[in-house]
Amino acid sequence: MQLNIVYAVFYQAGTIKTPDNLTIGIDSPCMVMIRRENDKISSITVSDPTRKLSKLNISLNIKTDKSGDHFRTSPDKRTGTTKLELDMPQEKFLGKSIVINL
């Protein structure tokens, strides 16, 4: 049984490519969990263990234009990629995970 979940820990900014060709780019240290359903991303969970970030930027090689209370997307139709800008929890919630449902 496949769980269709990707877990990644970034100790610094960087990019990874999963065996199923999902490319994830991050601009700061963080922890990421991506759930997939039917070859689409259903949710992204991120946390900042450094408890220092106010924003986090993620780039994915998928196209989505959904935005929410704590995140904005910038799809690039030419390349088929999307940049997500996330507002990380602050004050007493520093380090808390946030979940983005796509």
N, C-alpha and C positions, 0 to 999 in steps of 0.2 A: 504494500500500500504506500503510495506516495503522499506526503503531506503537503507538497507544493509550498514550502516555507523556506525562505532564505534568511539566514542569520549572518550578520557581519559586524565585526568590531573594527573601527578605524582608529588607530592611534595617532594618525595625522591625516591631513587632506589626501585624497587619492581616489582611484577608480578600480573597480573589480568587474570581472565578467563571469557570470555563472555558466555552468555547463549547458543551460538551455538558452544561452545568448542574451540574457538580460544584463545590461551594463548599468552600473550604479556608480555615480560620482558624488563625492562629498567634499565640502570645503573646510571642514573642521573635524576634530576628533569627536566621535559619537558611537553609539550602538544603534543598529538598524535591524528590524525584522520586517520582511515583506511577505505577505500572503498572496498567493495566486489562485485564481479559480478560472477554469476554462481558458487558459493561456492569457488571462488578463490579471492585472494587479487589483486585488479587492481592498487591501489595506496596507498601510505603512505605519509601523510603530518606531519611534525614535526616542532616544534619551541622551542626555548630556551628563556623563559621569563626572566631568570636570566642574560642573555647576557654574560655568562662567559665560555660557553663550546666551545672547539675547535673540539671535537669529541663526538659522542653519539653512544652507542651500544644498539641494540635492538635484542631480541631473539624472534622467533616465532615458533609455533609448525606446521610449514608447510615446504615444501622443495622447494627452488628456488635457482638457481645459476646465476641469472641475476645480472650484475654489471653496473655501470654508472659512469659519471664524478665525482660525489660527494659521491659515496657509493660503498662498496664492500660486497659481500656475502660469507659466509662460511657454505655451507650445510653439515649436518652430516647425511649421508645415513643410518647409524645404528639406529639413534633415530628419523629420519624424521623431524628434526628441522633445523632452519637456523639462523645464527647470521649475523646481518647486522652492518657494521661499517660505520657511516655517518660522513662526514666532514661538520661541521656547519659553517655558514657564519661568516666572520670576518670583522674587521675594521668598516667601516660605515654601514655594513649590519648586525651587531650583532643583534640577536633577530628575524631576518627575517625568515619566514617559508621556508622550502624546501619541494619539492614534488618529490617522487620517484615513477616512473611508473614501475610496474611489469607486 
